Amino acid sequence: MKQLSGVGVLDKAALILTAVEEGPVSLTELVTRTELTRATAHRLASALEVHGLVGRDSAGRFVAGPRLAAAGIATPLPWDLVDRADGVLTELRRATGESTQLYVRRGALRLCVAASERASGLRDTVPVGAALPMTAGSGAQVLLAYSDEPEPELLEAAPFDAATLAQVRERGWAQSVGERETGLASVSAPVRGADGAVIAAISLSGPQERLTRSPGRRHGAAVVAAAARLSTSAPAD
């Protein structure tokens, strides 16, 4: 392996991070991509997982962890918020029985930086590191509703409009049915930083047959409460 920094363990860790940035990988695939031994690849990936730089999806594959996935966004998430995200998402999943996610905006995309998936049955699977369009879904609605000025081209391509975003701001949550995928519904609420600005969207998603055509009525309060727990401060009056 070519030494880039002269510090072998750091160079090997960098190979792991590069591999997971490219998409979910099994341990066998990680060994192939990095050319590390199986034992070394597993040891380093597991160590990086402890620090939130590597994660695991529902199939046990290595993926970009929340700290790695959130890198490069316009407003970086506080590390303490990233650390708390898994616990809050897991609590919300257990309370509702549905998959949960945390999204941040990166230009015309929203990036999943943390997730807690329903273990079985019909579910919406969004792995950490997945990039979804800002033109569909309740998570996109929240991130656009609280942006300084939503880009006209995004609204033109979206099934929602400025009036929908105003309603999101008024009630504090967004809902979608069949926007991102037919038969899929979701509810999202804003997560705020220390200055009260919205820095992320916490979401709950699942099949419409369970969430109904009014998923916000069913789960809006739970999602808003989870967003408040994750926020580093309450919004200013």
N, C-alpha and C positions, 0 to 999 in steps of 0.2 A: 504494500500500500504506500502511495506517495505521501510523505510527510509535508504538510503545508505550513505548520507552525513550529515544528520541532518538539511539540509536546504531544506525545503519542496518544494519550487517553483523550485529549481534546479533539484531535483529528479524527479519532474513531467515533467519538460522540457526534461530531459534525456529519460524518457519513450516515449515521442513524437518522439524524434530523433531516438531512437531504432526502433520504429514502422515504420517510413518512410524509414529507411535504408533497410527494408525487402521488400519494393516494394510499389507501389501506393496504397493509402487507402482512402476510403470515410470517412466522419466524423463518421458515424455509426461504420465502421470497426476500426477506430482509438479509439473510446470509448471502443470497445470490447478488443482490444489489450492492451490498457493501464489501463483499469478498472477505468479511470477517469470519472467524470461526463461529460455530453455532453457540458455544458457551459464552464467548465474548459478546456477540450480538445480543443474546438474551440478557446477560448481566447489565450491559450498558443501557439497553432499552428499558429494562425494569427500573434502573436507577433514575433515568430521565422521566419515567412515569411518576415517580415519587415527587418530582419537582414540577409536574404539570406541563412538561415540554413534550411528552409523549403520552398517548392515551390508548384505550382499547375500545373497539366497537363491539356490537352484540355478538359477533362471530369470534371474538377473541383476537382479531387482527390488530396490529399496531397502527395507530393513526396519529395525526398531529394533535398534541395536547392543547388545552385552552390557552396557555401562555404563548405557545408557538403560533396557534391559529389566529390569535388576536394581534400578532405583530404586523405593523405596517398600516393599521387603520388610522383614520384621521385623528381620532381622539382615543389613545390607548386606554384600555381598561386598567383600573388600579389592580395590582396583584392580589390584594386582599379580597377584592370582589371576585376575581377569577377563582381564588381558593375556596370561597364560600359557595360558588355557583353549583357545584355538584350536589352539595347537601340540600340546597333549596330546591333544585330541580327534582331530586329524588323524593323529597317530602311532597312536592306537588303531584308527582306521578303516583305516589302511594295513595294520596287523598282522592285523586280523580280516576285512577286506573288508566290514564292516557299517557302517551309519550310527551316528553317536555324538552324544550330547547332554549338556548340563549343565542341571540343573533346580534351582530354589530354590522354597521354599514361600511362597505368599502366601495365607494363610487356608485356604479350602477348595479352593484351586487350586495346581497346581505350574506354574511358569513356565519356559519354555525360554529361557535367557540366552546360550547358545552352542551351535553345532551344526556337524558336519562330515558331509556327506551322501555316500553312495556315488554314484559318477558315473553308473552305468548299471545296467540290470537291475532285478529286483525289489528294492525298498527301502522303508524307512519314512521318510517325509519329515515332519520336524517343524521348521518355521521358527522362527528366533529371534523371541521375543515371543509365541509360541503358549502359550495357557493350557489346561492339561489338568486333569481332576478328580483329587482326592486319593483317589479311591475305586477306582482301577484302575491296574495297571502296576507294574513293579518299582521305578521311580523313586518312586512314591507310597509303596510299602512301606518303602523306605529312609528317606524323610523322616518317616514316621509312627513307624517303629521307634525312631528316636533322638529323638523329641520327648518333652517332659516327661511328657505324659499324652495319648495319642491320644483324640480326642473319640469318645464312644460312637456318635454318629450317623454318623460317617464309617465306622466299622467295621461298623455295621449295614447300610450301603449297599454295602460292598465284598465281593468274592468271597474275600478273605483275612480272617483273624481274629487275635486277640492271640497265639495260639500260633505263627502264621506269622511275626509280627513278632519274637517271641522267638528263633525260629530264624535270622532275618536277623541279629540282634545276635550270636548265637553264632558263625555262620560268616563274617560280615563282608560278605555280598552277598545280593542278592535276585534272584529270577527270576520271570517271568510268562509264561504261554502263553495267548493268547486272551482276556486280561482286558480290555484296552482296545479291541481289535479282533480279530475272528475271523481266525485264520491268522497273527497277529502274535506274536512272542516277543521278550523282552528280558531283559537282565541289568543290574543297577545296584549301585553301591557308594558308601559315604559319603565325602564330602570334608570335611576338618576344618579349622577355623581355628586361629589361634595358641594359643588356650586349650584345644585338643583337642575342642571342641564341633563337632558336625556342622552344617555351614552349607549344604551342597548335596549333590546326588546326581549322579554321573556315570553315564551309561547307554549301552548298546549295544542296538540294536534292528534287527529284520529279519524276513523271512518264516520261519514255523515250519519249512517244508520244508528250510531251510538250518540254522537254529539247533537243530532237533529239539525234542522235548518236554522235554529237559533242557538248556536253553541255558546254565545255570550250570556244568554239568559241562564244557561245551565252551569257554566264554569267561570263566568266573568269575575265574580267576587273572589274566587280562589286564586285566579291568576293575578289579579290586582294585589291581593294580600302577599303573594309570593314575590312580586316585583318590589313591594315596599320593604320586605325583609332583606332583599338583596341590595336595594339602593343604599348608598353610603350616607344619604341624608334625605330628609323629606323635602318636597318642593316648597319654595318660598311662597308666602301668601301674597 
